[in-house]
Amino acid sequence: MALAGYIAEKLKNWDDRRHPSRPAELDQRVAGLASAAPTRAANPVEPALDEVITKAWTAGQDIDLSGVGYGPAHWEEGERFVSTPYPYYHFLAGLVRSRRCQRIFEIGTHYGGSILSMMRGLDQPDKAKILTVDLTDLNPGLHSVIGLQKIIGDANTEGVIQQAITYFEGEPIDMIYVDANHSFLPTIENISLYGILLRPAIIVLDDIVLNESMQAMWNVVRAAYGAEAVNCVEVIPEIRSGAVGFGLLRLR
C-alpha cells in the first residue's frame, strides 16, 4: 500500500501545473521518448493504425447521424446548444462499424452525442452492450434508450468500477471512449484501470493536446505504445481540431 501511495503522489506532482518546475523534467524526458517511438506497427499481422483511421472515417460518412448533437455548450463563444453532429461523431460511428464493435464503454457522457453516434454504427444493435458514465445527468432521455445503460458517478471510484465490471460480465470489450476530466491523472487512471479490468481492444481519447496536462498524458501513452498510439488528426485533419487532438490506442 505504501508503494501505491508513493506512485500516486508522484503522479499528482507530475500533474500539478501550479509548480511548473516539478513536472518539467519528466515532461521533457517523456516527450523525447514519445518523439522517438517507432513509426511502424509492432504487429505485422494487424493493419497500421493510419489504415484503421482512414477506414473508420470513410465508413462514418455513410452513417446517418441526424438528430444527434453535442447538447449544451460549456464554452463561452458560439452556439449555446449544439444540435448537429461534429465530424468526430462520424469517425466514432465509423470506427464502431468498421471494427464491428459490440461492447462499448464511454467515460464522459455529457449530453450523449458521442455514445448515440457510436450506437448508430452498430451492425447488430440487439446484441450490443453499451455503457456510459458521467458525473452529470444532462439528458435524462438517455435512460430510456434501448440497449444503453447510463451510470451517474465518477468512473474512477470503486462503486462505478464494480458496476462496469458487472455490466460486462467479466468479458473483454471492444472499445473504450474517454472524454471526461481533461487532465493527466484522471485520464491516466481511466486508461490504466479500465484497460486492465475491461481488456478493451482499443481506447479512444478526446482532447489529447488540449492543455499541458493532457499533452503530458499523451506523451506517456505514445512513449509506452509507440505506433499503437496515434493522433487521428495527423492522419485525417477533418476529424478534430489540431488544437485539441483525438487519440487512438490499440491494445490488441
Buried (B, 14 or more C-beta within 10 A) or exposed (E): EEEEEEEEEEBEEBBBBEEEEBBEEBBEEBBEBBEEBEEEBEEEEEBBBBEBBBBBBBBBEEBEBEEBBBBEEEEEEEEEEBEEBBBBBBBBBBBBBBBEBBBBBBBBBBBBBBBBBBBBBBEEBEEBBBBBBBEEEEBEEBEEBEEBBBBEEBBBEEEBBEBBEEBBEEEEBBBBBBBBBBBBBBBBBBBEBBBEBBBBBBBBBBBBBBBBBBBBBBBBBBBBBBBBBBBBBEBBEEBBBEEBBBBBBBBE
